[in-house]
Amino acid sequence: MFRITRRFCMAVALCAASAMSVSAFAEPLQKIVLRTDYKFNGYVAPFALAVANGYYKQAGLDVSIEQGQGSGTTVQTVASGADDFGLSDASIAVLGITAQNIGVKLVSVYTQTATMGLIYRANSGFTGDLKQLQHKAVISSAGTADLRMLNPALASVGMSTDDVQLQIVDANARVPLFLKTDGAFLTGFATGDLLRIRSRMPDAKYMPYAKYGVVAYGTGLIASDDMLAKHPDVVRKFVDASRKGWEAAQRNPEAAIDASLKLYPDLNREFVAGGLKIALNEQLHTPATAGHPIGWTDEGDWKKMLDVLSKYAGVHNPKAPSAYYTNQFISQ
């Protein structure tokens, strides 16, 4: 009996020592901050699901998702290294890279079409003909991508913002102003402004700029030039784990919504669900990116977008498309 007990104790001791040894030499998870573009929208839910399902931890990353205060700010914090990765509207990132030589690049784009457009009342009589906007009130906010894309949409029918009654207000004031202004139109995002309005006005309508030939990628993942050069392995792991989150969200949207509420319990479930549904069902691909992995972008789309931005949105002398994006971290 003594021998059995002794052997048992020795075995336990060896197992404990082995566990301590493994623990001592195990690589610690690398802390990573993902900064959203603006608060928490439905298209952030797949990243929350990647956290909940352990995809980042499996890649050796300890990821926290922090809410942002606008694409312009997120571009700056990522470029400075204050945040490791960020979500930004592609056109805002392009403007910063071109005009200010900000050192970031888009490594995945998740909302690729019908992201921005015009929101209006069901009884407005608007049929989709932009000439109907002449002398009408159009509410927007300074510096936003949806305002920048209004001009090329209007240009498709020979108009400009001079032909409408443009009302520029703070981003937090535009939805309340629209709701109390009869006959007004609002420039906005399908996964944000439209859902906020429909929570108060369920029959509100939406017409994407894409209907008027405006090619503009939406929200994508940005990394700094420094991160891309010095830590390409981290970028690849993060992009791959994020893609798994999107694929899992396609299979089980409810799980992605649950994961979002676990991170931020004060979120409105219907708002997150509505934004995620639009992102998954309507915005994942353009005709040129269909059949490619989630996040992959097309050079031809970029050329069309840069042409629009250079003509109508203040992006002067744009660089080659490769200055703004890369597909090298997306597994085929």
N, C-alpha and C positions, 0 to 999 in steps of 0.2 A: 504494500500500500504506500509505504514511504517513497519507493522509487517512482511509482505512478504519479504521486503528488509532486515530487521534485521535477519530473520530466514536464508535467503540465505547467508548473510555475516557470520553468525555463522557456517553454514554448511561448507562454504569455509575454515573458520579458523580451524575447526575441522579436515577437510581433510588434510590441510597443516601440522597441528601439528602431525597428524597420519603419514604422509609421512616422516616428519623429524624424528619421533620416529623410524620408520622402518629403515630409512637410518642410523641413529645413531647406531643401534644395529645389522645391517647386517654385516655378516662376510666378511672381505675384501678378495679379491682373493689372493691366495698364489702364489708368483712369482716363476717360475720354468724355468731353462735354460736346453735346450736339445742341446748338442754339437754333430755335425755330425762327421763321421770318417774322411772324406776328402772332403772338399768343399760341393757342393750340387749336388747329383746325383738323378736319377729318383726315386730311392727307398726312397728318403726323401719326395717326393711329397705327400704321404698319410698323413704325419704328418702336412704338410702345410695345407692340406684340413681339418684336424681335428681342426686346428686353425681357418680357415675361416668359418667352419660350427658351431663353438662355442661349440664343444664337450668338450674341456678342461675347458672352462668357466662354462659350466653346472656342471662340477665336482669340481668347486671352485678353478681352477688353471688358472693362467695368464702365458702362455707358450711363450717363445721366442726361436727361432731356430737359433743357432749360428754355423757358419761354422768352421770345424776342420782342422787340419794339419796332419792327419794320425791317424790310430787306436791306435798306441802306445801312442801317446800324449793324446788322448781322455781318454784312460784307466787311465792314471795318473791323469788327472784333475778331473775325476769323483771320483776316489779313495780318492783324497785329499779333496773333498767337494767343489772345485772351481766351478764345474758344478754339477747339480742335477742328470741328466741322460745323457747318451751318446750312440752313435752308434759306434760299433766296429766290426771288423772282429772277428769271434769266435776263430779262431786259435791264433790270436794275444793276445786276452784276456786270453786264456788258457795258453799261454807261460808266460805271466806276473804273473798269479795266481800261476803257478807251480814254476817258477824259482825265482821270487822275492816276492812271498807271498803277492801280491797286493790284497787289499781287495775289490774286485768287483765280481759280479755274473751276468750272462745273465738271464734276466727275460722274454725275448721273442726273437725269431730268425725269421726274415722275409724273408731272401733269403737263401734257404736251400739246393739247388742243382744246379749244372752246373754254379756255380758262377765264377770259375776260370778255365783257360785253356790256350791253345796256339792259337795265332793269326798269320795268314800267308797269303801270296799272293795267289790269285786264280790260277795263272800260275806256282805255285811252284812245282806242281806234287805230293804234299803230299797227301797220300791216307788215313792217319790215323794211319799208321804203324809207331810207334815211332822209330823203327830201322832206318828209313829214316833220323832221326836227327843226326846220327853219323857224327861227324866232321863239322856239320853245326853251323852257328852263331845263338845263342839264347840270346836275350837281356832281361835283368831283372834289378831289383833294390834290394840292400841289405836290409834285414830285412822284406821284404814284404811277405805276406801270399802266393801270387802266386809263388814266388821263392821257399818257403818252400815245397809247394805241387808238385813242379816239380820232385823232387827226387823220391817220391813214384810212380808217374806216370811212370817215366823211369824204375824204379825197376820192374814194371810189365812185362817188356821185357828183364830183366837182364842187364839193363844199369844204369849209374849214370851220374851226371853232368860232370864227368871227360871224358865222351865220346862225349861231345859236346863242341863247342867253346863258353863258357859262357862269356858274356860281361855285367859287372855290371856297371850301370850308375845311376845318380841321377834320381829320379822319374819323374821330369819335363823334363828330356832329353830323356827318353826312346822312346816315341812316335815319336819325330822328327828323332831320330837315325834309328828307324825301317823303317820309310818312305823313307829314303835315302840309305838304305842298301839292295840291291837286294839279294834275297835268304835267308834273315834272318827270324827268328821266334821271336815272342815276348810273354813272359808270361804276362797274364793280366786278368782283370775282364770284364765280358760280359757287365755290365752296365756302365763301365767307359772307359777303354782303347780301347775296341773294337769300341765303338760309336765314340770316338775321331778320330780313324783311318778311320772309314767308312765315316766320314764327308769329308775326303780328298781322300779316296780310297774306293768307294762304294762297290766294289766287294770283299773286304777283307773277309777271312774265319776264322772260330773259331771252335776249337775242345775242349770241356770241359774235364777236368781231370776225371770227373765222368765216362766217357767212359772207362777208364782204371781201374775202381774199387776203385777210391780214394773217400772216404766218408769224406766230410768236410763241415760243416755248414758255412754259410757266415755271412752276416751282421745281428747283433742283438742288442737289447737294453740292456744296462748295468746300474746297480745301485750299489752304494757302500754298503758294509756290514753294515756300520753305518746307512744308509738310510733304509735298509731292516729291521734292528732291531728296530730302533726308530720311523720310520714313515711308517709302512706297509700300512696304509690307503692311504697315498699319492701315494705309489707305485701302489697299486691296482687301484686307480682312474686314474693314468696316463696310465697304461697299457691298461685299459678298453677303455679309450677315444682314445688312439692310434689305438686300434683294430677297433674301429668304423670308424676311418679315412681310414684304409686300406679297410674295407668293402665298404665304400662310394666310394673309388677310383676304386674298381672293378665295381661298378655300373656306375660310370661316370668319366672315366679317364681324360677327358678334363677339368673337374672342378678342379681336382687335379693339373693339369698343370697350369691352370689359377691362382690357389692359390699360387703356387710356384713363378710365375712371379710377383705376387703382393708383396711377401716378398722380392724377389731379382730380380728387373726389368732387370738387365744386363744378366740374364741367357739366354742361347740359348734354344728356345722352342723345337726345334727338338731333341736336346740332352736329355732334360728332358723327352720328350715324348718317345724316344727310350728306355731309361733306365727303365722307368715305365712299358712299354709294356713287356719287358723281365722279369722284376721282377714279374709282375702279371700273365703272361702266362706260365712261365717256371720255376720259382724258389720258389714259395710259399711253396711247400711241397715235402718231400721225400715219397717213398712208405709207410714208417712206420708212417708218420704223416698225410697222406691223411685221410680226414674225421674228423679231429680234428680242433679246432679253429685256426685262423691265429696266428702264433707265438709259438704255442705249439711244443715242441721237444720231441724226443723219446730217452729213455735211451740206447736202443740198438744202435742207430745211434751214440750216444756220445761214447759208448765203442769202436765202429769201428774207429771213428775219433781219439780218444785218442791213439789207437793202432798204427795208421798211424803216428801220430805226434811223438810218442815215438820212433818209428823205424827210421824215416827219417827226422824229422824236429827239432831235438834238445830239445824236451820236455822230460827231464829225470825224471823217477819215477813219472809219473802222479798220481794225487790223484783220489779218487772215483769220478764218474760223478757228484754226488750231490754237489761236491765242486765248480763246474763250472756253474751250471744252476739250475733253479727251475721253475716249472709250476704252483706254488701255487697262482700266481696273475692273471692267465688267467681264465676267466669265461668260464665254459663249456656250 
